[in-house]
Amino acid sequence: MPPGDVIHPELARSLALLSSETGRQIGLLVNRSGQIEHTIVGGSKRVLLPDFGRIRASTGRLRGLRLVHTHLGSAGVDHDDLVDLLRLRLDLVAALSVGPDGEPEAMHIAHLLPDVKSAVKGSEPWTFLGPFKPGQASFDFLELIRTLEEDFAEHHDAVPVVAPSGRGLLVHVAMRNGVDPEESLQELAELAKAAGVEVADRVIQRRDQVDPRTVIGKGKLEEVVLLCLQHDADLLIFDRNISPLQGRTIAELTDLKVIDRTQLILDIFAQRAASLDGKLQVELAQLKYRLPRLAERDDGLSRLTGGIGGRGPGETKLEIGRRRARERIARLERELEKLSKQRRQRRILRHRRGTPIVTLVGYTNTGKSTLLNALTRSSAQVEDRPFVTLDPLSRRLRLLSGVEVILIDTVGFIRDLPQDLIAAFRATLEEAGEADLLLNVVDASSPVREELLRCVEELLQDLGFHEVPRLLVWNKCDLLPADAVSTIRKRYGGVAVSAITPSTLSALLGAIEERIEG
């Protein structure tokens, strides 16, 4: 074809006639020299493009191919065309409408816009041209592409730097009588940041019930895919636990990496685990999570093992992988049990010496480690992000009367803490069950402090620690007016402190001593 034409009129008529006779869409991928590199025969509603390897070209330039294909009927550029345009960074997409007589009726064109800033703000990153008479667009194709790529190169530096773990889109399904969507997504965003993921955007969908295959429904999922393409996001993070079937279905439909809340938390724990206990516990939780998800197959998984002792049906690679995972789980559980026995022996020795044990518990990122440092003049790691502390930290604390106690900091709790993680960390959390006093540290400045308190109390109940004496510690009270702090204490009791204000800690030391002696 002439390089400056989107499509030659004669070729447009031939495509329309063939498409009408076969009842199928027919597509051409044409390079900038006018040569047709691929001919695609699709179905009645769409064409499937060949694999280009990486789904994106360089940010500063386009693919160098344009897609021209027929549409049976009068439809213009549709959703699938826009997805292909954005994902593959095609030069443009031209949809050729085919009439009932097999003649081309109109040609609709879409191409990308180079203004990255507007795309990041959420506006559509493409524009439409036409309709034109088939094969007779009123512009020079090569001149249009040259101008576009100059503009793309100019805006190239405006593309934000991607975080180490990529850029992700957060998805929340709001059910009736559920948690506040905005608060829940804010917590998920903090978890994503802790995992090294840059949050590109957030999506909330209100539903009466979750879709059994795609969670949010196929139509909404298509909107989410466009948002991901628009923001250059390669990760979908669901603010709930999704089943293995849902995860595979969504990944197949979106061509994106899909994780849920549990997997995100497990990833954070895997990054932070430093001690032998922590590493074994995280690995155990990950294996238990992944075991039912080992059903993803490829061609190699259908082969059977053979040879001496392996003749007959044998085992598929999938079955071998599951068996090895179960064996590893059993081995980890035995090793963790040995470590648990060692901790029990240390606790018995402490009890024999008569040293009281005080354990800090509470929601993640409420300032437990900061409080430990302030009370014991220690230097434990402190950061304003969730799950900085995974392994128990023990320090000696001298009370006002001179009596010494052991103060222990534990892993923070969180809403919907994965059951596999609770089971794996149960041995570590036994430190709380053996304590003489639990200090339930609550972020008094949080707008959802009642929800955080209720969550921790429920988890302590589930762990069987409900009979251990507890003292409420309202931390970060320096961020609230004095009358608000007074109201909280009157309603819930406990002690109000600020871990960064030493003068507020004497009341806490006195309350600890009173509870222990009582």
N, C-alpha and C positions, 0 to 999 in steps of 0.2 A: 504494500500500500504506500501511497505518498506519505512521507514521515510527518508532514504537518497536519494530516487528517486524523481525526479520531477513528473513523472508519469510512471506507470508500462506499458510495451509494450502491454500486452494483453488489458489493459484498454484503451490504446490509439487507438487500432484497433476497439474496441467496440464503442467508442465515434465517430470515423470517420464514421463507418457504419451507426449508428443511425442518425448522422447529414446529411449524404448523402440521406438516405431514407426519412427524414422529410423535407429536404430543409431548415433546421434551424441551427443556431449556438447553440452548447450545451457547457455549462461551468460547471466547478467544482471548489469549494472553499475548499481547503485542508489545514488542520492544520499541525503543525510540527510533530505530532505523526503519520501522514499518514492517518488520518481519514477524510472522506469527510463530511464536515459540511453542504454544500449547493449544490444542483444541480439546474442549471438554464437553462431553455429553452428559447432562444431568437428568433430573427427574422433571416432573411437571411443575414443581414449585421452587426448586433451587439447583444450583450447580455446586459441586464440591471441588475446590481447587487442589492442585497437586501440592506435595510437601516441599516447602522452600528451605527446610532446615530450621534455622532460627526464625521465630515468628516476627521479629522486628528488624528492620534495616537500621543503618546509622541514623541517629537523631537529626543530623544536619542535612540529610538528603532523602530522596524518595527511592522507591524500589527499582525504578527503571522499566517497569511493566505497567500496562494499562489493561483493565478487564472490560471487555465488551461482550455482553450476553443478552439473550432474548428473554422477554417476559411474555408468557401467554396471556393476553388480555391487555388492559390499559394501565396496569400498575407501573409506577415509576421506580426509582431507586428505593429498595426496601431495607428492612433491618439487617438482614444477612449481608447485603451489599455493603452497608456501612461498617459492619463488624470486620469484614474482609479488608475494606479500605483502610481502617484504622490499625488493625492488627498487623497487616502485611505492608503497610505504608506504600500502597499502590499509587502510581501517578494519578490515576483517576479511575472511576467506575462509570460505565455508560450502560444504561438499561434500555434495550430496544423493544418497544411494545409491538406485539404482533396481533393484527386484527383477525377476525373470523375468516377472511378471505385469503389469509396467508401473506398479506402485504404489511410491510413495516409502517406503523402509524406515527410514532413519535420517538424521539431519543431524549432521555433524561440523564443528566450528568451530575456527579458529585466529586469533589476533591477536598483534600485536607487544607486547613488553615494553618499558617505558620505561627500564629500568635500563641505561644505556649502559656503566657500568663493568663489569658482569657480561658484557656482549657483548664488550667489548674483551679480557677474560680468556679468551674462547673458549667460554663457555657459550652455549646456544641462546637467541637473542633473541626467542623467541615462546613462546606457551603454547597448550594445546588445551582446548577446552570440549566437553562432550557425551560420548557421542551423545545427541541429543534426538529426540523424536517430530517428524516433519517439520512445520516451520512453527510449532512450539510450544516455542521456547527459553524457559528459566526465568528470563530476565533482560530488562531493558528496554535495547534497543539504544542509544538516545540517551544514557541515563544512563551506560552502560559507556564510550562514546566520550568523554563529557565528563570522566569520571574519568581515562581514559587520557591525554587531551591535557593535563590539569592536571599529571599526573606527568611527561609528556614535557617540558613547559615548565620544570618544576623541575630536570630533569636536562640541560637544553639546554646549560648552561655547562660540563658535564663533557665535552663532545665535544672531543677534542684538536685543536689547530691543525694544518692540513694543510701540509706542506712546499711550497716554491715549485713543484716539479715533480710534486706529487701524492703519493699514498700507494700503495705497491706491495706485491705479494705475490711472494716469491721461491720458485721451483720448481726442485728438483734431482732428476734421475733418476740413481739410484745403480746402476751396472753392476758386474758382477764384475770384480775386479782394477782398479777405477778409483780415482780420488783419494778421499781421505777426505771424505764428504759434509759434515760439520760444518765442516771447515776451508775447503772450497770455498765453502760458503754464507756463511761469515764474510767471506771475501774479496769475494764478490759484494755483501754488505751494505755493505762499505766503498766499493765502486765506486758503489753506488746512492746512498749518502750524499754522495759526491763530486759526483754528478750532480744533487743537490738533491732526491732522492726519500726520503720517509720510509718505512721498512720496517715494514709492518703485521704480517707473520707470515712464517713459512718452512715449506715443505712438502717432504718427502723421500719419494720413491717408489722402491722397489727393484724392478727389472725385469731379466729376462734380455735383452730387446731393446726398443728404442724403438718405440712405436706409429707406423706410417708416416704417419698422418694427424693424430693429436692428441698425439703424443709420450708422454703419460701414460695414455692410454686414456679413453674417454668417461665411464665411471663415476667415475674419479678426478677428471676435469675438472669434473663436476657438484659434487663436494665442494669443489673449489677455488673455484668460482663462489659457493657459499654462504659460504665464508670471506671472499671479497672483499666480498660484500654486508654481511656481519656487521661487518667492519672498515672499511667505507666506503672500500675500495680500488678504484681505477679503472685499475690497471696490473698486468699480469702480466709478470714478468721471469724468463726461463728461463736456468738456469745452463749453457747449452750453445748451440751454433749450431743454429737451426731453419731448415728450408727455406721458400721462399716459399709453397708449398702448405700446409705445416703452420701457418704464421703466419696465412694467410687463413682456414683451417678453424677454428682456435682462436678467432680474432676473431669469426667468424660465430656460433659456438656460444655464446660467452660474452658478447658485446656489450661487451668490454673492450679496451683498448689492449694489444697484445702486442708485446714486444720480446725479443730474445735478448742473450746476453753481448756479441756483437760490436757490436750497435747501441748498447748501453749505453756501451761503451768509446769508440766513435766520438762519442757525444754529449758525453762528458767532454772529449775532445780538441777538439771544436768549441767548447766553452765556454772552454777554456784557451788556444787558439791566439791569439798576439798578433802575431808577425812575419809578413811576407809569405810566407816559406817555409812556416811552420806552417799558415797559413790555406789556402794552395794544396794542401799535402799532405793536410790533413784533407778538403777538398772533393773531391779526387781519390778518396780512400778511400771517402767517402760515396757518390759517384756509382757507383763500381764495385760497392759493396754493394747499392745500390738498383736498378741496371739490370735484373737478373733479376726484381725485384719490381714492375716496372711493368706487370704483367699484370692488375692490378685494374681492372675495367671498370665503367662505368656506361652509362646509356642514350646519353649524348652521344658515347661512344667508337665507336659504330657508324656515325656519320655520315661521309660521304666528302667530301673536298675536291673542288671542281669549278671551273668557269671556264676561261678560256684557258690552255692548257698543263696543265690539271688534269682533263680529261675522261677517261672510262673508269673503271677500278677506283679509281684515286687511292690516297691513303694514309688510313688511319684515324688518329684523334688519338693512339691508342696508339703507332702506328708513328712518327708525327712526334715524339712525346715520346722514344722510344728513339733516334731518329736524332740529335736535338738533344743528348741525353745523351752519345752516342758522340762527337759533334763537340766537346763541352765537355771530355770526357776527353782527347781528342787534343790540344786546345789547352793544357790544364793540363800534360800530359806534356812538351810543347815548352817551356813556360815554366819548369818545374822543371829541365829539362835545362840551360837557360841558367844558372840559378842554381847548378846543380851544377858547371858549368864554372868559374864565378867562384870557388867554394869550392876547387876543385882548384888554381886559379892561386894562391890565397892560401896553400894548403898547400905548394906548390912553393917559394914565396918563403920560408916559414918554414924549410923544409929547407935551402935555399941559405944561410940565415943560420946554420945549424948549431944551431938551438934545438930541443932534444928535446921531444917531445910526449907527455904522459901523459894518458890518458883514463879518466874514471870511468864504469864500467858496473855494472849490477846490477839486481836486482829493484826494482820500484817501491816507494817509501816505506821504503827501507832506510837513509836518512840521507846520500845522496850530496851533496845541496846543502848540508846542514849541515857535512859534512866539507870541501867546497870553501870555504865561508866561514871555517871554523876554520883551514885551512891557508894561505889567501891573505888573510885579514882582509877579506873582501868582505862584501857585504850582499845576496846573491841571495835571492830569495823562498823562504821555508821554511815548510811547513805539514805537519801530521801527517795527510796524506791522499794518495792515489795520483795520479800524473801531474801534479804541480805544475810540473815542468820539462818542456817540450816542445822548446824550441829549444836548441841547444848554447850553453853559456856558457864563454867562454875567459878565463882569468885567469893572470897571471904568478906563478910560485911560486919562491921562492929557497930552495935546499937548504942543508944545514948547512955545506957547503964554500963556499957563495957562488955556486954554479952556478945559473943560471936555467933553468926549463923552463916550457912552456905546459901548464897544467892545464885540461882540458875536461870539463865535466859534460854528460851526454847524457840523452835520454829513458829512463825506466825500462822494464824488461821486465816481462812478466806471463805467467802460464800461458795457453796457447791464444791468444796475441796474434794478432789477425786478420791473415790473409795479405795482404789488401788494404792494411792499415795498414803492414805490414812493407814491402810494395812501394813505398808512397807515401813512407815515411820512409827508404828505403834510401839516398837521397842524403845525408840528414842523418847517418845512421849510418856513412857512409863516414869520418867523423872518427875512429871507433874503428878502422877498418881501416888507416888511415894512421898510427896512433900507434906510438911506439917502445915503449910499455908500457901495458897495460891494468890498471887497478886494479878488480878484481871485488869490489865492496862487498857484504857479506852481513850481514844482521841476525842477530847471534849469539844474541840473546835469543828468537828465534822458535822455537817448538816444531817447526816444519817446515823448519828451516834447510837440511837436506840436500836436501829437495825443491826449495827455492828455488835452491840452488846448481846442482843438476842441470838445472833449467829454463833458467837463464842460460847454462850451458855448451852446452846443445843449441841455443839460439838463436844463440850465437856461431858454432857449427859450421855452422848453416844459412846464416848470413850470409857464411861464408867467412873468418872472422877467427880460425880455430883456430890458425894459425901465429904470431899476434902474441904476444909474451911477456906473461905475466900474473902478477899478484901478488894473492893472496887477502888481503882486508882484512876482518877480523871486527869490525864496528862494534857499538856499544851493549853493550860488554863490562862496563860499569859496572852493568848489570842482572843479571849472573850472578855466582855465587861464583867465587873465584879458582881453585879446583880444577877447576871445570867449564870455565873458559877454557883452563886448561892442557891438559885432555883434548882439547878441540877443536883446539888448535894441534898437539898431538902426532899427532893422526889426520889432519888435512888440511894442516898447515903454514900459512904465512901470518903476518900480523901482527895482533895484537889491539889495538884502540884504542877510545876513546870520543870522538866528535866534540865533546862538550861538556866534555871534560876535557883541557885543553891539555898536561898533563904526559905524556900517553900518545902524543902525536903525533911526538915526536922519533924513536922507533923506526921509525915509518912513513917519515919523511923519510930516515933512514939506509938503509932497505931500498930505497926508490926510487932513491937515488943509487947504491947497489951494483948494482942491476939495469941501470941506464942505462950506467954505466961498464963493466960486464961485457959 
